[in-house]
Amino acid sequence: MKKWKTAISFNTKEETYIRGYPLTQMIGTLTFTESIFLVLKGELPSENEKKMFDAMLTAVIEHGVAPPSVTGMRNILSGGNDLHVGVAGGILAFGKYHGGALEDAMRFFQESVKDEEDVYGLAERLAKKAIEEKWRISGYGHKYYKDYDPRSRKLITLAKEYGFYGKHTEFAVAFEDAIHKLKGKRLVMNVDGAIGAIASDMGFDYRLGKGFFIIGRVPGLVAHAFEELTTEKPFRRLDEETEVEYTGVPPRDLPKR
Ligand SMILES: CC(C)(COP(=O)(O)OP(=O)(O)OC[C@H]1O[C@@H](n2cnc3c(N)ncnc32)[C@H](O)[C@@H]1OP(=O)(O)O)[C@@H](O)C(=O)NCCC(=O)NCCS
């Protein structure tokens, strides 16, 4: 028994084999998305899996300067760090409200749906429970999108077209509708929710969820890192006068010793 084991790839002096396929055959033949699918799932995607997976990664490639990962990363870089330090810092900002929600949403869909036949009844039951118990439901809600998340809409349309509108996605949509009906207020299915549901219907394990977000968003983070390093002045700092409010105790003297 050797010390380390992996089923992903191995190298010889002449070739690298990824999931059994020679890398030199993959180069120039497979797209990057197909290669990502192969590395993660172990097999090549079908034509529709390839299109769906590509759309899912594209949907999260970039979403402005505002999210915690980008502002956090730009602050790290402005302190005088290299690109890779900033990008790593941006990834570290992916938590249960940003990026990490994808994994939690996937888990919720997979553990809820299981062998359930009536996903609509299930959605109503769980929506009622979620409201009563005041759950913060991963994959739903957004700071910016309050009526619908356009990325989710597009992905759901494509899931129907490519044959991945299965029980998990049906449940995810029904759950959004059930919350709306019960609360009279919309809690939009965000892009993490849509990807989580579709990835579940594609047979992915929920523990890969955060990985999908990281893989999709890193190009955006790298672009922001490069922009910060090449166009912004170092040392971003809040303006104490206009941007910082002190809420602590007023100035006081130390007790006499
Ligand atoms: C992303 C998120 C932080 C945005 O929050 P927001 O729109 O600023 O919402 P707030 O935290 O101000 O809450 C507004 C109301 O919506 C409710 N709400 C928002 N997101 C909710 C969720 N996911 N589940 C349940 N209720 C939610 C809040 O409880 C609050 O209700 P109230 O007005 O009755 O008190 C929030 O929706 C969330 O935590 N979602 C789950 C994590 C997630 O999917 N993140 C990925 C985002 S792409």
The ligand as an ORCA input file, in Angstrom:
! r2SCAN-3c Opt
* xyz 0 1
  C     -28.584     37.052      1.003
  C     -29.253     37.661      2.228
  C     -28.203     37.915      3.312
  C     -29.886     38.967      1.795
  O     -30.486     39.490      2.872
  P     -31.502     40.736      2.786
  O     -32.273     40.777      1.551
  O     -30.721     41.933      3.148
  O     -32.457     40.346      3.850
  P     -32.472     40.824      5.346
  O     -31.440     40.068      6.095
  O     -32.484     42.323      5.463
  O     -33.928     40.320      5.671
  C     -35.093     40.881      5.100
  C     -36.253     40.002      5.458
  O     -36.255     38.835      4.636
  C     -36.064     37.668      5.428
  N     -35.123     36.819      4.736
  C     -34.150     37.174      3.893
  N     -33.525     36.112      3.433
  C     -34.148     35.052      3.976
  C     -33.942     33.665      3.867
  N     -32.984     33.171      3.100
  N     -34.762     32.854      4.557
  C     -35.728     33.348      5.339
  N     -35.968     34.654      5.485
  C     -35.175     35.489      4.811
  C     -35.471     38.162      6.729
  O     -35.756     37.288      7.796
  C     -36.175     39.481      6.884
  O     -37.494     39.278      7.314
  P     -38.282     40.366      8.168
  O     -38.401     41.584      7.302
  O     -39.582     39.715      8.464
  O     -37.419     40.614      9.377
  C     -30.363     36.737      2.784
  O     -31.406     36.654      1.870
  C     -29.845     35.360      3.141
  O     -29.255     35.178      4.206
  N     -30.086     34.373      2.250
  C     -29.627     33.025      2.514
  C     -28.200     32.861      2.080
  C     -28.056     32.889      0.587
  O     -28.774     32.225     -0.134
  N     -27.060     33.627      0.123
  C     -26.735     33.703     -1.280
  C     -27.003     35.062     -1.834
  S     -26.750     35.107     -3.588
*
